[in-house]
Amino acid sequence: MLKKQTIIGSILCLIASMSWGAMFPVAHVALQQIDPFYFSFIRYFVVAIILSVMLWMKEGRAAFRLEGRGKALLFFGTMAFTVYNMGVFLGQQLMGEAGTIAASIMEVMMPMISIMVLWLTTRKAPNKFTLISVVIALAGALLVITNGKLDFFLMAGQHLFPLLLVFTGVMGWVIYSMGGTRFKDWSILRYSTLTCLLGSAVSLIVVSAASISGALPVPTLHTIFSIKYEMAFMILLPGLAALLCWNQGIKLLSPLNGILFINFVPITTFVIMAFQGYQVSMYEFYGTLLIIFALLRNNLHQRKAQRNIRIDIPKTAPTTTTVKEERMKAASS
């Protein structure tokens, strides 16, 4: 039974990671025809409708009640379905092909970014081993983004804004992922649906205001139909299937095991870009390997810390407070 659960969880996490890896090369093609704002809004507006139908059928109308958590749901939904999408895809579009790789690398950096966010919010520094892993990952990301060219720093003003947009977008998704812990009493489908609905509503306000002011043209039906295949892929795989597969896969495997599959994101991106004719440089290749090494290194350290917790727990039934204290000691070591 446990083996079956592990296999299913692994397949689900692999589907999600490869879908996200394929997302950026596909988006690169679509963004040559449509702006990132309407592209993001249309994509998740359709996903929100599909999720709503699924939630209605599975949990009924009562599942759509906000239960006094509307402000939190609106915030996390905005972070994921407005800030993440619009920030990442606008930054990707501004950087061209280099943006496709940068967005993919930022995606795989999420575990490390989460560590930094926790450091800022809890004001508790991670242990030295984890900090070294973060530095290694950042070095790898810098190697990929600069592609080993020193003139990148001379043109920092040209690259800084798009990179900041991508980073801000990724931060939005990290915050959204952390927000899910506040809704443990809700199903994954319910949290995903309500945040997607509210986030899409914010995206609608953004694109409407931009179009009314004349800053953003409304895409024609011809434009939308010209990217119908790319949009269908973005909606069904990275948008819907990846979201549900990842959440269920993490539940079956545990976050510690499931997060390892995030390494397939840049690998999938590079494979697809290679088929599209892009020449992956050695700097990009080795930089990606550095990031994967940092993630694996930190993951192994976390596993060792968890094993030490289990060994240190006394055989007599401990109180809940004692177990929490032991975990905090292991995490800070």
TORBA-146959 format. One record per residue: residue in one letter; x, y, z of N, C-alpha, C in turn. Coordinates in steps of 0.1 Angstrom, whole numbers, plus 5000, padded with zeros to 4 digits. Example, Ala and Ser with C-alpha at 12.3 -4.5 7.8 and 13.67 -1.06 7.14 Angstrom:
2
a513249435078512349555078513249675078/s512849785071513749895071512950005079/
end
This chain:
333
m500849885000500050005000500950135000/l501950125009502850245009503650264996/k504050144990504750154977503850214966/k502550174966501650224956501450374958/q501350414971501150554974502350644970/t503550584971504750654967504850664952/i504450564945504550564930503550664925/i502350664930501250764926501750904929/g502250924941502651064945503751114936/s504751024933505851054924505351094910/i504451014905503951044892503251184891/l502451204902501751334902502651454903/c503651444912504651554913505451574900/l505751464894506451464881505651534870/i504351504869503451564860503451724862/a503351754875503251904878504551974875/s505651914879506951974876507251994861/m507051884854507251894839506351984832/s505051994837504152094832504652234834/w505152264846505652394849506852424841/g507752324839508852344830508552374816/a507552314811507052334797506352464796/m505852514807505052644807505752764801/f507052774804507752894800508052904785/p508552794779508752794765507452814757/v506352754762505052764755504552914756/a504752964768504353104771505153204762/h506453174760507253254751506753274737/v506153164732505553164719504253254719/a503453234729502153304730502353454733/l503353484741503653624744504153714732/q504453644721504753724709503553774702/q502353724707501053764700500153844710/i500253814723499353884732500153934744/d499654034751500354094762500254004774/p501154014784501253924795500053944805/f499454064805498354084814497054014810/y496654034798495453954793495753814792/f496953774789497353634788497153564801/s497553634812497453574826496053574830/f495253684827493853694832493053584825/i493153574812492253484804492553334809/r493853314811494253174815493653134828/y493753214838493253174851491753204853/f491153284845489753304845489053174841/v489553104831489052974826489352874837/v490552874842490852774853489852794865/a489552914868488652944880487252884877/i486852894865485552844861485552684862/i486552624857486652474858486752434873/l487552504881487652464895486352484902/s485652594899484352614905483352504902/v483352454890482452344886482852224894/m484152194895484552074903484252084917/l484452204923484152224937482652214940/w481752264931480352264933479852114932/m480452034923480051894922480551814934/k481651844939482251764950481851804964/e481751934966481451984980480152064981/g479552104970478352174971478452324972/r477352394973477352544973477952594986/a477852524997478352565010479852585010/a480552525001482052535000482452664995/f481552744989481952874984481752984994/r481352955006481253055017482653085022/l482853215024484253265028484453245043/e483453235051483553205065484453305073/g484253435069485053535076486453545072/r486853465062488353465058488553535044/g487553615041487653685027488853765025/k489353845035490553925033491753845031/a491953735038493053645037493053575023/l491853525019491753465006492053554995/l491553684996491753784986493253814985/f493953824996495353854996496153744990/f495953624994496753504989496353484974/g495053504970494653484957495353584948/t495453714952496153814945497553784943/m498253734953499653704953499853594942/a499053494942499253374933498753404918/f497553454917496953454904496953594897/t497553694904497753824898499153864898/v499753874910501153914911502153814905/y501953684908502853584902502753574887/n501553564881501453544867501853674859/m501353784863501653914856503053944857/g503653924869505053964872505953874864/v505753744865506653644858506553664843/f505353664837505253664823505653804817/l505453914824505854044819507354044819/g507954004830509453994830510053904820/q509353794817509853694807509753754793/q508653824791508453894777509553994775/l509854074785510754184784512154134781/m512554014786513853964785514053874772/g512953834766513053744754513353604758/e514153534750514553394753515253384766/a516053484769516753474782515753484794/g514653544792513553554802512953414804/t512853334794512253204795513153114805/i514453124804515353054812515353114826/a515353244827515353314840514053284848/a512953274841511653244848511753104853/s512253014845512352864849513252854861/i514352924861515352914872514752974885/m514053084884513353144895512353044901/e511752964893510752874897511352764906/v512552714902513152614909513852664922/m514052794922514552864934513552884945/m512352844943511252874953511552814967/p512052694968512352644982513352734989/m514352784982515352864988514853004991/i513953054982513253184985512353174997/s511753054999510853035010511653045023/i512852995023513752995035514053145039/m514353225028514653365031513353445036/v512253405030510953475035510653435050/l510853315053510753275067511653345076/w512853365071513953435079513453575082/l512853645072512453785073511153795082/t510253695080508953705088509053655102/t509953555105510053505118511253565126/r512153635118513353695123514253585130/k514153465125514953355130515853305119/a517153325120518053285109518153135108/p518153085095518352945093519752905097/n519952775099521252725103522352745092/k523552735096524652765086524652675074/f524352555076524252455065523252505054/t522052545059521052595050521452725043/l522052815050522552935044523552915033/i524452815036525452785025524752725013/s523652645015522952595004522252704996/v521752805003521152924997522152994988/v523353014994524453094986524853014974/i524952884975525252794963524152814952/a522952804956521752824947521852954940/l522053064948522153194943523253214933/a524453144936525553154926525153084913/g524452964914524052904902523052984894/a522153044901521153134894521853254887/l522853304894523553424888524353374876/l524853254876525653204865524653184853/v523453134855522453114845522053244839/i521653334848521053464843522053544835/t523353554840524353634833524853554821/n524753424821525253334810526753354809/g527353384821528853394822529453514815/k528553614812529053734805529153854815/l530353914817530554024826529854144822/d529554164809528854284804527454284809/f526954174814525554174820525454284831/f526554294839526554394850526654534845/l527254554833527354684827526054734822/m525154634819523754664814522754624824/a523154644837522254604848520954674848/g520954804844519754874843518754814833/q519254764822518354704812517754574817/h518554494825518054364829517354364843/l517754464851517254464865515754464867/f515054544859513654564861512854434857/p513154374845512554244842512854134852/l514054124857514354024867513654054880/l513454184884512754214896511254174895/l510754194883509354154880509153994882/v510153924876510053774878510153734892/f511153794899511353764913510153804922/t509553914919508353954926507253854924/g507053814912506053714909506253584916/v507553534916507853414923507553424938/m507953544944507653574958506153564961/g505353614951503953604953503453454954/w503953364946503653224947504153164960/v505253204965505853154977504853194989/i504453314989503553364999502253284999/y501753264986500453194985500653044990/s501752984987501952844992501952845007/m502652945013502652945028501252975034/g500453055026499153085031498252965032/g498552855025497752735025497652675039/t498752695047498752635061497752695070/r497152815066496152875074494752815071/f494652725061493452665057493452515057/k494152465067494252315068492952245070/d491952315076490652255078489752255065/w490352315054489652315041490352215032/s489552175022490152085012491052165003/i492052094996492952164987492152224976/l491052154971490252204960489552334964/r489052344976488352464981489252584982/y490452564988491352674989491852724975/s492152624966492552664953491452734945/t490252694946489152754939488852894943/l488652914956488253044961489453144959/t490653104961491753204959491853234944/c491653134935491653154921490553254916/l489353234922488253324918488553464922/l489053484935489253624940490453684933/g491553604930492653654923492353694909/s491453614902491053644889490253774888/a489453794899488653914900489554044901/v490654024908491654134909492354154896/s492654044889493254054875492354124866/l491054104867490054164858490054314861/i490154354873490154504877491354564871/v492554494871493754544866493754564851/v493354464844493254474829492254574824/s491054584832490054674828490454814830/a491154844841491554984844492655024834/a493554924831494654954821494054984807/s493054904803492454924790491655054789/i490855084800490055214800490955334799/s492155324806493055434806493855444793/g493755344784494455344772495855284772/a496255234784497655184785497755044780/l496554974779496554834775495454804765/p495754764752494754734742494054604746/v492754604743492054474745492354384733/p492754264736493054164725491854134717/t492054124704490954084695490753934695/l489553894690489253744690490253674681/h490753744670491753694661493053664669/t493453754678494653744686494453624695/i493353614702493153504711493153374704/f492453364693492453234686493753194679/s494653294677495953264672496853194682/i496453194695497253124705496353024712/k495352974705494452884711495052754716/y496052704709496752574713497652604726/e498352714725499252754737498352784749/m497252854747496352884758495752764764/a495352664755494752544760495752464768/f496952464764497952394772498152464785/m498252594785498552664797497452654807/i496152644802495052624811494952484817/l495052384808494852244812495952184820/l497252214816498352144822498952224834/p499752334830500352414841499352484850/g498152514844497152584852496352504861/l495752394856494752314863495452184868/a495852104859496451974863497651984872/a498552074869499752084878499352134892/l498452224893498052274906497452154915/l496552074909495951964916496851854918/c497651814908498651704909499651734920/w500151854920501251894929500751884944/n499551944946499051944960498751804965/q498151714956497851584960499151494961/g500151524952501451454953502151484965/i502151614969502851654981502151584994/k500851574993500151515004500551365005/l500751294994501051154994502551124998/l503451214993504851194995505451265007/s504851375012505251475022506051585014/p506051705020506751815013508251785011/l508851725021510351695020510651605008/n509851515005510051424993509551484980/g508451544981507851604969508551724963/i509251804972509951924967511051884958/l511651764959512751724950512351724935/f511051704933510651694919510651834912/i510751944920510852074914512152084905/n513151994907514351994899514051964884/f512851904881512551874867512051994860/v511752104867511252224860512352284850/p513552314854514552374844514952264834/i515052144838515452034829514452024817/t513152034821512052024810512152154801/t512452264808512552394800513652384790/f514852334794515952334786515752234774/v515152114777514852014767513952074756/i512852144760511952194750512652314742/m513352394749514052504742515052454732/a515752344736516652284726515952234714/f514752174715513952134704513552254695/q513352374702512952494695514152564688/g515352504690516552564683517452644692/y517152654705517952734714519252654718/q520352724718521652654722521852684736/v521752574744522052594759523552604761/s523952704768525452724770525852644782/m527152624783527752554794527452624808/y527452764807527252844819525752814824/e524852804815523452774819523352634824/f524052544818523952404822524552384836/y525752434838526452414851525752504862/g525252614858524552694868523252624873/t522552554864521452474868521852364877/l522952294873523452184882523752234896/l524252354897524652404910523352424919/i522252474912521052494919520452364924/i520452264915519952134918520752074930/f522052084929522952034940522652104953/a522352234953522052304965520752254971/l519752234963518452184967518552044973/l519351954966519551814971520351824985/r521351904985522151914997521351955009/n520452055007519652105018518652005022/n518051935012517051825015517651715023/l518851675020519551565027519751605042/h520151735044520351785057519051785065/q517951825059516651825065516251675069/r516551585061516251445064517051395076/k518351435077519151395088518651455101/a518151585100517651645112516351575117/q515551535107514251465111514551325117/r515651265112516051135118516451145132/n517251255134517751285148516651315158/i515551375153514351405161513751275165/r513651185156512951055159513850975169/i515150985168516050905177515950965191/d515851105191515951175204514651165212/i513551135205512251125212512251005221/p511951025234511850915244510850815241/k511050695245510050585242508750605250/t508850665262507650695269506850805261/a505550805262504750895254505051045259/p505651125250505951265254504751355252/t504851465258503751565256503951635243/t502951695238503051775225504051885226/t504151945238505152055239506552005238/t506751885244508151825243508551795229/v507651745221507951705207508251835199/k507451945202507652065195509052125198/e509452115211510752165215511852095209/e511751965207512751885201512851915186/r511751945180511851975165512452115164/m512152205172512752345171514252335173/k514752245183516152235185516852175173/a516252075166516852015155516852105143/a515852195141515752285130516752395131/s517052435144518052545146519452495146/s519652365146521052305148521752315134/
end
